[in-house]
Amino acid sequence: MKILIVDDDRTNLLIMAAVVRRLDDADPVTMDNPLDAVAWLRDHEPDLVLLDQMMPDMDGIDLLRHIRGDSRLDTVPVVMITANTAVDIRVLALDEGCNDFLTKPIILPEVQARLRNLLALRHSRALLRDRAALLAEEVERVTAALQRQGEELVHRLSNAAEYRDPETGAHIKRMALYSRIIAEAAGYGTAFGLELEKAAPMHDIGKIGIPDMILLKAGRLTAQELTVMRQHAAIGHGILADSAIPLLRLAAEIALNHHEKFDGTGYPNALAGTAIPVSGRIVAIADVFDALTSARPYKRSWSLDEARAFMVQNRGRHFDPALLDAFLSRWDEVCEIHRTYADELPDLHPVDA
């Protein structure tokens, strides 16, 4: 352990250095000029500092203030060595962060005992600091592992849902990217946009609980069938809710709310305005837009301009106005995503939507 000794008296330096060398695992670093000590401290962190109180150019109190003003050194024990027994000097030093005093002439057994105690304290603090750093690193590692597990689970569940849903994987990719664009353009930040992109593919996971005769029907649903189909929002929420994984909790929120409408006429809870979680309002825009511009067995794909006109027409009714404006503000990116991740299947059913 490095012990910095600062004293303008070379004889005192030699004596204190000899005392330090008699301690276990301790090496002295001696300075007879406090300004040299300031320069040395810029690049070094001692384990203990011994300061003479009376020195030219910079006294011990000023050097103590310099040490305590450096965040790297604010926990390093400092011992003031002084022949001045005045109470005001001691109080001032304590107020500035001094840990202990040695009074000249020094008594060697006392000096050794005090230094051993302070070095033991320094060693304990270092162990705690290292342990805290290790714990923080471990927490970060475990959190990252849980995040990866959550993402893998979302991906696998999305794949499972695709086996029963006539919608293509390209639809899921497109609407996830649209969701991210909306979140970022609306000012919710890159981190939330990325989480939304990962969670959005789970929006229709509840369709695994819908009977095939309804889910795969090639035509419009009856009123009774539509009631059953709409249960997929609550089913999806039930599958994903109350997870310990934040990504799945976000996916549950999306599954439940992406069919709500801004004017309160959506389902399953007829929420309106900002009572609908922002994740649901964002995914509603992304999902409807991509559904309009995708071919289905019962409908043709709309052109991008047709779909845009429909979205604008339903601004403030189906869609959150501010979020829709954010979506349209990134129109070039929307068009690029639509082109890059186009469905592989041709449009074989050119019937009106």
N, C-alpha and C positions, 0 to 999 in steps of 0.2 A: 504494500500500500504506500502511495506517495504522500509524504508530508512536506508541505512547503513551509519553510522557515524564513521570515523576513525580519532582518534586524540590521541597523547600520553599524553595529559594533561587531567587528569580525571575531573577537574573542567569544562573545555570546553565541555567535553562529557556530563556532567550533564546539562549544560546550553542548548546545542543544542538538547538534548533529550527532555527537557521540551518544547522547541520551537516546535519541531516536533509533540509532543502530542497535542498541541493546534490546529493543522491542522485537518481538517475533514478526517476521514478514513485513518489515517497515523500512523504507528507504528515504533519506532526507534529500530535499532539494533546497539549497540555500541561496538567498538573494540578500545583498547588502544595500540594495537600492529599491525602494518601493515601485519606482517607475519601471524598472526591469521586471519586477513581479507582475505588474499590470500587463506588460507585453507577453510574458510567459503564459499568463492565464488565458490569453486569447485562444491558444491552441491546446491547452492542457486542462485537465480536471483533477485536482489533487483530492486525496481522501481526508485530509486534515490540514488546517492552516494555523501556524503559530505567528502572531504579529507582535512586534514591539510597538508600544503606544507612541513613544516620542521618536520621530524620525524626520530628517530634512525633506523638503520638496513635497512630501505627502505623509501625514501622520497616520497612525494606525486606524483612527476612526474613519478617515477618508478612504483608506484602502478597504476597510470593512464595508463601507457603503458601496464601493465599486464591486466588491464580490457579491453582495446581496442584490445588486442591481442586474446581475447576469443570471438569467433563468437556469443556465446550466449548473450554476454554483450555489443556488439558493438553499440547498440542503447540506452543503459541505460544512462540517463542524469548524468553528473558528475559535481559537483561544487567544486572548489578549494578554501580553506580558508587559507589566508596568511596575515602575517603582512608586507611582503615584497612588496613594491610598485614599484619595478624595472620593467621597460617595458620588458626587455629581458625575465624575468621569465613568464610574462603573455603571451608573444608571443610564447614561447616554449610550455607552457601548451595548448594554443589554437591549435598549430600545432599537438600536441599529442592527441587532441580530447576532450579537456575540453570544457564544455558548458557555464560555467559562473564562476564568482569570487565573493567571499565575503572577505572584508578587515577587519582585526581586528583593533580596537575593533568593533564588529558587532553591527548593529542597528536593533533591534528586528522587527519593522514594515517592514523594507526593506527585512530582511531575510524571513519573512513570505510571503511577496508578491512574491519574487523570487521563493521560493519553491512551492508556489501555482501554479505559471505559468508553472514551469517545470513539476510538477505532472500532470497538465492538459494536457500538451503536451504528456507526457508519456501515459496517459489514452487514448488520441486520437489515438496515434500510436498503442496501444494495440487493440483498436476497429477496426482499419483498418486492422491490422494483422489477427484478428479473422474473419473479414468479408472476407478478401482475402482467408483465409483457407476454409471458408464456401462456397464461390463461386467456389473454385477449387474442393471441394468435390461434389458440385452440378453439375459442368461441367462433372466431372468423372462419376457421376451417370447417367446423361442424355446420355453421349457418350456410356456408357455400354448398356443402354436401346436401343439406336439406333442400336448398333451392334447386340443385340439379335433380334430386329425386322428385321434387314437385313438378318440375318441367317434364321429366320423363313420364310421370304418371299422367299429366295432362295430355301429352303426345299419344300415349297408348290408349287412353280413353277416347280421344278424338278419333283415332284409327278404328276403335271398336264401333263407334257410332257410325262411321262411314259405311260399314258393312250393311247397315240397315237403312241408311238414308240415301235416297236417290241423288242428292246433291253431291257434286264432285269434290275431290280434295282441292282442286284449284279454287273453288268457291271459298273454302275455308281459308286458304292462303290469302286470297285477295281481300276478303272482308277483315282479316286480321291486320293486314297492312293498312287498309283504309282506316281502321280504328286507331292505329298508331299515328297516322298522319293527322287525324282530327285532334287527338289529345295534344300533340305537339303544337299544332297550329293554334289551338285554343289557349295555349299558355300553361298546360299542366305539366310540362317538363318531359325531358327525354326518358328519365327513369320510369315514370308512370306510363309513358307511351310504350316502352318495351314490355312492361308487365302486362299491359292491355293486349299487346300483340300476342303474347304467350297464352293469355287466358281466354281471349275471344273465341278461339276454335271450339271451346267447350259450350258455346251458347245453346246449342240444340242437343246436348247429350241426353236430355230427357226423352228424346224421341225413341230411345231404345225401349221405353216402356209403352209405346203406342202400338196397337195391333197392326200387323202387316196389311190387312185388308183396308185400313184407313191410311197408313203411312205411305203405302205404295200404290194407292189408287191413281190411275191415269186420268184424272179429270177433277172437276170441282167437287168439293165435299158438301154433303148435306148439312143442314143445321145441326143435326144430332152428331154427325161425324166431326164437324168442326168443334163442337164442345169437347169431344174426346181428344182431338188433336191439341187443343189449347192446354190440355193438362200437362203437356211436355215441359212447360216452364216451371211448374211446381215440382214435377218429377225430377228435373235436372237439378233444381235447388236442393231437393232432398238428398240426392246422390252426393253432392259436393259440400253441403253446408257443414259447419262446425269442425272443419278440418284444422289441424295444428299447422298446416302449411298455408302461408299467406296467399300464395298463388291460387290455391284451390278455393280459398274463401272469396277471392275476387271473381273467380270463375262462377261460383255459386251465385254471387250477386248479379252477374251478367245473365246467367241462365234464367233467373227469376224475373228480371226487369227489362229485357231487351224487346219485349212486345208491348210495353207500356207506351202510351202516346202523350205528347206534351199537353194536349187539351183534356186529358183525363178519360179518354174513351178506349184506352187499351186494356190489356189483361196481363196478369190474373187479378190485380188489385185495384185497377182503375186509378192509379196514381196520376198526379198532374204536376207539371212544371218541375221545379227543383226538388220536389218530394221524390222524384225518380232519381236514384243514384246516378251520378255523372257517367259511370261505366255503362249503365243501361242505355242512357240517352245517346252516348257515342256509338255503341254497337248497333242500336236501332237504325241509325243513319247508314252505317257501313253495310249492314245485313240487307236492308231494303234496296239500297242502290245496287248491290251486286245481284240480288235476286231479279231485279228488273232487267239487268243487262246480261243475264244468263238464260240460255235455252232450257226449257223443261219439257217433259213429255206432253204437257197440257198447254204450253205457251211458247211463243217465239221470244227471242231475245230482243230487247229494246236497244235502240242506238243510244250512245252516250248522251247525245243532245236531248233525246226524248226523256231519258231517265232524269237528266238534270232539270228539265222543265217540270216534271212531276214532283221532284223533291222541292223545288222552289214554290210550287203551287201549294204544297203541304207544310210550308214553313210556318211555325207557330201553331199548327194543328197536330200533325203527327210528330214533327221534328222540332227540337230545341233551336230557336232562331240563331243564337250565337254560335252554337256548334255546327249548324249547317253552313253558316257563313264561313267558318273556319275550314270546313271541308272543301267548299267551293273555291276558297282562296288558294288552294293547292291543286287546282284542276289539272295542271300539266302533269303532276306526279300521279294523280288518279288515273289519267289516260295511259300513262306509261305502265302502271301496274296492271291495268286491264289488258294491255297488249302483251306484256311479258308473260303473264300467267293465264293466258287464254285457255278455255276448255279445248280439249283435244277432239271431243265429239262434234261433228257438224250439226248445224241446226236443221233437223229433219221435220220439224213441225211448225211451219210458218203460219200459225193461226194467231188471231188477236189475243192479247193478254186479258 
